[in-house]
């Protein structure tokens, strides 16, 4: 067996292994994205007045009004902010 044949065989084996690894990673990533999408859909379906929420940047507040695209959130200082309902990261359990 000459050197060229062994290099070709090793290259094909490497490409097959990389392809399988890429396929596994793609399947795993799609499952994770689907779980995250379901989590955020649940948050937006259950969002209601009086709930304490947290935004992705760590701001906490209480929901005062829920609209189709925006919500009014009251923060600790008493100020009411109008924010996109999609900026809400988590509903905080009391």
N, CA, C and O of each residue as an XYZ file, in Angstrom:
376
protein
N       0.856     -1.174      0.000
C       0.000      0.000      0.000
C       0.902      1.236      0.000
O       1.828      1.348      0.803
N       0.617      2.135     -0.895
C       1.462      3.320     -0.966
C       0.907      4.448     -0.103
O      -0.214      4.374      0.399
N       1.692      5.462      0.053
C       1.371      6.590      0.940
C       0.131      7.352      0.482
O      -0.664      7.784      1.317
N      -0.047      7.525     -0.816
C      -1.194      8.268     -1.338
C      -2.514      7.614     -0.989
O      -3.476      8.307     -0.658
N      -2.580      6.290     -1.056
C      -3.809      5.566     -0.735
C      -4.140      5.681      0.748
O      -5.308      5.836      1.104
N      -3.145      5.610      1.610
C      -3.413      5.698      3.047
C      -3.839      7.116      3.444
O      -4.677      7.289      4.329
N      -3.269      8.116      2.798
C      -3.678      9.496      3.079
C      -5.112      9.727      2.619
O      -5.888     10.376      3.320
N      -5.472      9.204      1.451
C      -6.832      9.337      0.936
C      -7.831      8.657      1.869
O      -8.888      9.214      2.166
N      -7.499      7.468      2.322
C      -8.378      6.735      3.242
C      -8.566      7.469      4.558
O      -9.678      7.537      5.083
N      -7.486      8.017      5.091
C      -7.563      8.763      6.350
C      -8.374     10.044      6.170
O      -9.117     10.438      7.069
N      -8.239     10.688      5.032
C      -8.986     11.920      4.763
C     -10.477     11.639      4.666
O     -11.291     12.393      5.198
N     -10.831     10.564      3.995
C     -12.252     10.187      3.878
C     -12.832      9.858      5.246
O     -13.945     10.276      5.565
N     -12.087      9.114      6.051
C     -12.555      8.775      7.397
C     -12.750     10.038      8.240
O     -13.728     10.151      8.979
N     -11.823     10.977      8.125
C     -11.925     12.239      8.872
C     -13.151     13.035      8.426
O     -13.878     13.572      9.261
N     -13.381     13.112      7.127
C     -14.550     13.834      6.619
C     -15.854     13.189      7.090
O     -16.804     13.897      7.423
N     -15.910     11.891      7.121
C     -17.113     11.195      7.607
C     -17.332     11.504      9.088
O     -18.455     11.787      9.505
N     -16.263     11.451      9.881
C     -16.402     11.744     11.313
C     -16.838     13.190     11.546
O     -17.668     13.450     12.417
N     -16.289     14.132     10.780
C     -16.692     15.532     10.909
C     -18.152     15.719     10.502
O     -18.877     16.486     11.136
N     -18.582     15.035      9.467
C     -19.976     15.109      9.039
C     -20.931     14.595     10.099
O     -21.962     15.213     10.363
N     -20.591     13.455     10.713
C     -21.425     12.894     11.781
C     -21.461     13.841     12.980
O     -22.523     14.060     13.563
N     -20.309     14.404     13.353
C     -20.264     15.351     14.477
C     -21.105     16.584     14.173
O     -21.815     17.079     15.049
N     -21.034     17.083     12.946
C     -21.851     18.235     12.557
C     -23.332     17.933     12.616
O     -24.122     18.774     13.043
N     -23.715     16.744     12.193
C     -25.124     16.336     12.241
C     -25.620     16.241     13.680
O     -26.716     16.704     13.994
N     -24.823     15.650     14.542
C     -25.203     15.541     15.962
C     -25.340     16.926     16.582
O     -26.294     17.173     17.320
N     -24.414     17.828     16.303
C     -24.473     19.179     16.846
C     -25.708     19.927     16.343
O     -26.353     20.640     17.111
N     -26.041     19.770     15.067
C     -27.214     20.430     14.499
C     -28.497     19.952     15.176
O     -29.355     20.763     15.522
N     -28.628     18.660     15.363
C     -29.818     18.099     16.017
C     -29.905     18.593     17.450
O     -30.984     18.975     17.903
N     -28.791     18.594     18.173
C     -28.776     19.043     19.564
C     -29.152     20.525     19.656
O     -29.921     20.913     20.536
N     -28.619     21.349     18.758
C     -28.907     22.789     18.769
C     -30.374     23.073     18.469
O     -30.973     23.948     19.094
N     -30.953     22.352     17.532
C     -32.361     22.566     17.194
C     -33.264     22.212     18.373
O     -34.264     22.889     18.609
N     -32.924     21.167     19.109
C     -33.711     20.806     20.294
C     -33.646     21.892     21.352
O     -34.651     22.215     21.985
N     -32.456     22.457     21.544
C     -32.289     23.521     22.539
C     -33.072     24.766     22.142
O     -33.713     25.385     22.991
N     -33.031     25.140     20.867
C     -33.768     26.306     20.379
C     -35.271     26.085     20.539
O     -35.993     27.013     20.905
N     -35.745     24.886     20.275
C     -37.167     24.582     20.406
C     -37.621     24.702     21.866
O     -38.704     25.219     22.140
N     -36.787     24.222     22.806
C     -37.127     24.343     24.233
C     -37.167     25.807     24.656
O     -38.069     26.212     25.389
N     -36.197     26.608     24.203
C     -36.178     28.033     24.544
C     -37.389     28.753     23.972
O     -37.988     29.595     24.641
N     -37.744     28.431     22.758
C     -38.901     29.062     22.122
C     -40.172     28.736     22.906
O     -41.010     29.614     23.112
N     -40.322     27.501     23.339
C     -41.477     27.114     24.151
C     -41.508     27.842     25.479
O     -42.575     28.232     25.951
N     -40.336     28.030     26.090
C     -40.249     28.737     27.373
C     -40.753     30.166     27.225
O     -41.550     30.630     28.040
N     -40.293     30.869     26.186
C     -40.699     32.261     25.996
C     -42.154     32.381     25.553
O     -42.819     33.358     25.896
N     -42.657     31.411     24.803
C     -44.085     31.422     24.456
C     -44.930     31.302     25.711
O     -45.947     31.984     25.841
N     -44.519     30.435     26.645
C     -45.246     30.290     27.906
C     -45.232     31.578     28.711
O     -46.250     31.958     29.290
N     -44.089     32.253     28.755
C     -44.005     33.522     29.490
C     -45.000     34.523     28.915
O     -45.725     35.173     29.667
N     -45.043     34.653     27.598
C     -45.903     35.661     26.987
C     -47.382     35.297     27.049
O     -48.238     36.181     27.020
N     -47.685     34.020     27.132
C     -49.087     33.604     27.273
C     -49.593     33.833     28.698
O     -50.760     34.169     28.895
N     -48.719     33.651     29.687
C     -49.143     33.744     31.088
C     -48.885     35.109     31.708
O     -49.174     35.308     32.888
N     -48.350     36.051     30.943
C     -48.052     37.379     31.466
C     -49.338     38.081     31.882
O     -50.277     38.196     31.094
N     -49.374     38.555     33.142
C     -50.586     39.182     33.664
C     -50.218     40.322     34.615
O     -49.104     40.387     35.134
N     -51.169     41.203     34.825
C     -50.995     42.338     35.731
C     -50.706     41.825     37.137
O     -51.330     40.871     37.601
N     -49.750     42.469     37.810
C     -49.401     42.122     39.182
C     -48.221     41.172     39.301
O     -47.702     40.973     40.399
N     -47.790     40.588     38.203
C     -46.652     39.675     38.262
C     -45.350     40.454     38.343
O     -45.212     41.529     37.759
N     -44.406     39.897     39.071
C     -43.057     40.480     39.151
C     -42.242     39.840     38.029
O     -42.236     38.619     37.871
N     -41.561     40.673     37.259
C     -40.797     40.182     36.113
C     -39.361     40.691     36.165
O     -39.049     41.669     36.845
N     -38.490     39.991     35.419
C     -37.102     40.405     35.307
C     -36.749     40.504     33.827
O     -37.165     39.676     33.016
N     -35.980     41.526     33.494
C     -35.511     41.710     32.125
C     -34.124     41.102     31.982
O     -33.474     40.785     32.978
N     -33.678     40.941     30.764
C     -32.387     40.300     30.501
C     -31.212     41.075     31.086
O     -30.158     40.492     31.336
N     -31.372     42.379     31.309
C     -30.277     43.157     31.889
C     -30.352     43.253     33.409
O     -29.580     43.991     34.020
N     -31.282     42.508     34.029
C     -31.351     42.426     35.481
C     -32.304     43.405     36.139
O     -32.340     43.470     37.368
N     -33.070     44.163     35.386
C     -34.050     45.093     35.963
C     -35.287     44.304     36.365
O     -35.799     43.489     35.598
N     -35.763     44.563     37.592
C     -36.974     43.925     38.099
C     -38.100     44.944     38.139
O     -37.857     46.139     38.306
N     -39.325     44.478     37.987
C     -40.474     45.353     38.070
C     -41.755     44.552     38.173
O     -41.747     43.323     38.108
N     -42.853     45.270     38.335
C     -44.169     44.651     38.447
C     -45.017     45.091     37.267
O     -45.046     46.272     36.921
N     -45.701     44.149     36.654
C     -46.521     44.441     35.475
C     -47.742     45.251     35.893
O     -48.496     44.830     36.770
N     -47.941     46.415     35.268
C     -49.095     47.272     35.528
C     -50.155     47.153     34.437
O     -51.354     47.246     34.703
N     -49.682     46.942     33.181
C     -50.597     46.812     32.045
C     -49.932     45.919     31.006
O     -48.729     46.017     30.766
N     -50.729     45.046     30.393
C     -50.215     44.163     29.344
C     -50.911     44.521     28.040
O     -52.135     44.439     27.939
N     -50.126     44.919     27.040
C     -50.660     45.212     25.718
C     -50.223     44.136     24.735
O     -49.584     43.154     25.114
N     -50.572     44.330     23.473
C     -50.190     43.340     22.478
C     -48.699     43.383     22.167
O     -48.102     42.339     21.902
N     -48.088     44.548     22.191
C     -46.663     44.677     21.886
C     -45.843     45.234     23.044
O     -44.652     44.941     23.155
N     -46.465     46.034     23.907
C     -45.739     46.656     25.014
C     -46.470     46.422     26.330
O     -47.664     46.125     26.364
N     -45.705     46.566     27.413
C     -46.253     46.443     28.770
C     -45.793     47.644     29.576
O     -44.732     48.211     29.313
N     -46.587     48.026     30.549
C     -46.175     49.039     31.511
C     -45.645     48.309     32.729
O     -46.324     47.457     33.301
N     -44.414     48.654     33.125
C     -43.751     47.999     34.244
C     -43.406     49.039     35.297
O     -42.766     50.046     34.996
N     -43.829     48.794     36.531
C     -43.517     49.694     37.637
C     -42.261     49.176     38.332
O     -42.205     48.019     38.748
N     -41.254     50.044     38.452
C     -40.003     49.678     39.108
C     -40.001     50.184     40.547
O     -40.922     50.888     40.959
N     -38.975     49.830     41.308
C     -38.903     50.126     42.738
C     -39.043     51.611     43.052
O     -39.631     51.966     44.074
N     -38.521     52.479     42.206
C     -38.586     53.919     42.472
C     -39.999     54.470     42.316
O     -40.272     55.607     42.703
N     -40.895     53.669     41.752
C     -42.264     54.106     41.524
C     -42.518     54.537     40.100
O     -43.666     54.748     39.708
N     -41.459     54.671     39.322
C     -41.608     55.056     37.919
C     -42.231     53.899     37.129
O     -41.993     52.726     37.416
N     -43.021     54.260     36.143
C     -43.634     53.257     35.267
C     -42.976     53.386     33.898
O     -42.963     54.458     33.293
N     -42.429     52.265     33.425
C     -41.745     52.236     32.128
C     -42.609     51.471     31.135
O     -43.240     50.472     31.480
N     -42.627     51.951     29.908
C     -43.275     51.213     28.836
C     -42.180     50.439     28.108
O     -41.249     51.036     27.568
N     -42.291     49.124     28.094
C     -41.257     48.285     27.480
C     -41.900     47.271     26.546
O     -43.087     46.964     26.657
N     -41.103     46.764     25.636
C     -41.564     45.691     24.767
C     -41.811     44.442     25.615
O     -40.999     44.103     26.477
N     -42.911     43.773     25.373
C     -43.196     42.571     26.154
C     -42.195     41.466     25.852
O     -42.062     40.515     26.623
N     -41.488     41.589     24.726
C     -40.500     40.573     24.350
C     -39.162     40.779     25.055
O     -38.259     39.953     24.924
N     -39.029     41.877     25.804
C     -37.814     42.117     26.580
C     -37.862     41.394     27.924
O     -36.852     41.323     28.625
N     -39.011     40.865     28.283
C     -39.151     40.174     29.567
C     -38.477     38.819     29.476
O     -38.792     38.009     28.604
N     -37.546     38.585     30.388
C     -36.743     37.359     30.398
C     -37.369     36.281     31.272
O     -37.284     35.092     30.964
N     -38.002     36.708     32.371
C     -38.460     35.719     33.346
C     -39.570     36.299     34.190
O     -39.572     37.490     34.498
N     -40.519     35.452     34.566
C     -41.526     35.815     35.565
C     -40.995     35.310     36.891
O     -40.738     34.116     37.047
N     -40.830     36.213     37.849
C     -40.228     35.874     39.125
C     -41.302     35.304     40.040
O     -42.349     35.916     40.251
N     -41.026     34.134     40.574
C     -41.958     33.503     41.529
C     -41.774     34.155     42.891
O     -40.650     34.366     43.347
N     -42.886     34.467     43.528
C     -42.820     35.145     44.835
C     -42.597     34.171     45.957
O     -42.517     34.574     47.118
